[in-house]
Amino acid sequence: MVVKEDMDRIKKEDRGPEDLTLKIEMLTKQKEYLQSKCREAGEKLNSLTREFDKVVEENTNLKVMMKR
């Protein structure tokens, strides 16, 4: 039995690749996906920057201790 949701899905699929509504939906999903990946990359970058700063500080401290 075909239900209303199936009919809606079929109508959406029958719009064709040149339908602007379909393109807008696809681009919106792509934008959301890319935004989430950018946020993840930003968080990773911040984490690596903090870790790098700690290593540089530790290196500096070791150099000072070695001079004594």
C-alpha positions in Angstrom: 0.0 0.0 0.0 1.3 3.4 -0.9 1.2 5.9 1.9 1.3 9.7 1.8 5.0 9.8 2.7 5.8 7.6 -0.3 3.9 9.8 -2.6 5.7 12.9 -1.3 9.1 11.1 -1.8 8.1 10.0 -5.3 7.1 13.6 -6.2 10.4 14.9 -5.0 12.3 12.4 -7.0 10.3 13.1 -10.1 11.3 16.8 -10.1 14.5 16.1 -12.0 18.0 17.3 -11.5 17.3 20.8 -12.8 14.7 21.6 -10.2 15.8 24.6 -8.2 14.0 23.3 -5.0 16.0 20.1 -5.1 19.3 22.1 -5.7 18.5 24.4 -2.8 17.9 21.4 -0.5 21.1 19.7 -1.6 23.2 22.9 -1.2 21.7 23.5 2.2 22.7 20.0 3.3 26.1 20.5 1.9 26.5 23.8 3.7 25.5 22.3 7.0 27.9 19.4 6.5 30.8 21.7 5.6 30.0 24.0 8.5 30.2 21.1 10.9 33.5 19.9 9.4 34.9 23.4 9.7 34.0 23.5 13.3 35.6 20.2 13.9 38.8 21.4 12.1 38.8 24.6 14.2 38.5 22.7 17.4 41.4 20.3 16.4 43.5 23.3 15.3 43.0 25.0 18.7 43.9 21.7 20.5 47.1 21.3 18.5 48.0 25.0 19.0 47.7 24.6 22.8 49.8 21.4 22.6 52.4 23.0 20.5 52.7 26.0 22.9 53.2 23.5 25.8 56.0 21.7 23.9 57.7 25.0 23.1 57.5 26.1 26.7 58.9 22.8 27.9 61.7 23.0 25.3 62.6 26.5 26.5 62.6 25.4 30.2 64.9 22.5 29.3 67.3 24.8 27.5 67.4 27.1 30.5 68.0 24.2 32.9 70.8 22.8 30.7 72.7 26.1 30.8 72.9 26.0 34.6 
